[in-house]
Amino acid sequence: MCEAVAATLTELRQQSPYNGEEDFVFASPYVEDKQPLWGQTMNAKFVKPAAIELGLINEGERFGWHRFRHSLSTWANETTKDITVSQTMLRHAKPDTTAIYTHGNFDKALNAQRMYMDQLLKMKPAPESTQ
């Protein structure tokens, strides 16, 4: 893992009442650190409420961990221009699977459409003999 992830996890561990070397970073307070929090519990109690508060989603909208896989793949592919980076991060066997998770950038597509239409509209009509 990269240094930023390691540092963030270390900081979270230090803030936790369960901060021993053998303790889970995301320990369940319901069983006094004998198990980690379940993914659904973390999402329902922490991640989804934060996404709602930040205005990323609306109350009642579906939101889960899978959405992070889509956004990570899209971001990595847009940043690196290399689908194999996304493929490696998502641990997919085939780039075709990763392509399903990678979405286009609507703003860039709209801008490309504008540029295309600007160029098309600037073209002079060909003389009648070549049409």
C-alpha positions in Angstrom: 0.0 0.0 0.0 1.1 3.5 -0.6 2.5 5.7 2.2 -0.7 7.9 2.4 -2.9 4.9 3.0 -0.6 3.5 5.6 -0.3 6.9 7.4 -4.1 7.3 7.4 -4.7 3.8 8.8 -2.0 4.5 11.5 -3.7 7.7 12.4 -7.1 6.0 12.6 -5.6 3.3 14.8 -4.2 5.9 17.2 -7.6 7.5 17.5 -9.4 4.2 18.3 -9.9 2.9 21.8 -8.7 -0.4 20.3 -5.2 0.7 19.2 -3.0 -2.3 20.0 -0.8 -4.0 17.4 -3.1 -7.0 17.2 -6.3 -4.9 17.2 -8.4 -4.4 14.1 -8.2 -0.9 12.6 -12.0 -0.8 12.1 -12.8 -2.8 15.3 -16.4 -3.4 16.2 -17.4 -1.7 19.4 -20.2 -4.2 19.8 -17.9 -7.1 20.5 -15.0 -5.1 22.1 -12.5 -5.5 19.2 -13.0 -9.3 18.8 -14.1 -8.7 15.2 -13.9 -5.9 12.7 -17.0 -3.9 11.7 -18.9 -5.4 8.9 -18.7 -3.6 5.6 -22.4 -2.9 5.6 -22.3 -1.5 9.1 -19.4 0.8 8.2 -21.2 2.0 5.1 -24.6 2.5 6.9 -23.2 4.3 10.0 -20.3 6.3 8.6 -19.7 6.3 4.8 -23.2 6.8 3.5 -24.1 9.6 6.0 -20.9 11.4 5.1 -21.7 11.1 1.4 -25.2 12.5 2.1 -23.7 15.4 4.2 -21.2 16.2 1.4 -24.1 16.3 -1.1 -22.7 13.4 -3.2 -25.9 11.5 -2.9 -29.5 12.2 -1.8 -31.2 10.7 1.3 -32.7 7.3 0.3 -30.4 6.9 -2.7 -28.5 3.6 -2.9 -24.9 3.9 -2.0 -22.4 1.1 -1.4 -18.8 0.1 -1.6 -19.2 -1.0 -5.2 -19.6 2.7 -6.3 -16.0 3.3 -5.1 -14.7 0.6 -7.5 -16.4 2.4 -10.4 -15.1 5.8 -9.4 -11.6 4.5 -8.7 -11.4 2.8 -12.1 -12.7 5.8 -13.9 -10.3 8.1 -12.1 -7.3 5.9 -12.6 -8.0 5.4 -16.3 -8.5 9.1 -16.8 -5.3 10.0 -14.9 -3.0 7.4 -16.4 -4.6 6.7 -19.7 -3.8 3.0 -19.1 -6.6 0.6 -18.4 -4.2 -1.9 -17.0 -3.6 0.3 -14.0 -7.3 0.2 -13.2 -7.3 -3.5 -13.9 -4.4 -4.1 -11.4 -6.0 -1.9 -8.7 -9.4 -3.7 -9.0 -7.6 -7.1 -9.3 -9.5 -8.1 -12.5 -8.2 -10.9 -14.6 -9.2 -9.3 -17.9 -9.3 -5.7 -19.1 -12.7 -6.3 -20.5 -14.1 -6.6 -17.0 -12.4 -3.4 -16.0 -13.8 -1.6 -18.9 -17.3 -2.2 -17.4 -16.2 -0.3 -14.3 -14.6 2.6 -16.2 -17.0 5.4 -17.2 -16.5 8.3 -19.6 -16.1 11.9 -18.6 -19.3 13.6 -19.7 -17.8 17.1 -19.5 -14.9 16.1 -21.8 -17.2 14.4 -24.2 -19.5 17.4 -24.4 -16.5 19.7 -25.0 -15.2 17.4 -27.7 -18.7 17.5 -29.3 -18.6 21.4 -29.2 -15.2 21.5 -30.8 -16.2 19.1 -33.5 -19.4 21.1 -34.3 -17.4 24.4 -34.3 -15.0 22.9 -36.9 -17.8 21.4 -38.9 -19.7 24.7 -39.0 -16.6 26.6 -40.1 -16.1 24.5 -43.1 -17.0 26.1 -46.4 -19.4 24.2 -48.6 -17.7 22.3 -51.5 -18.4 23.6 -55.0 -21.4 21.9 -56.6 -19.2 19.9 -59.0 -17.6 18.0 -56.1 -20.7 17.4 -54.0 
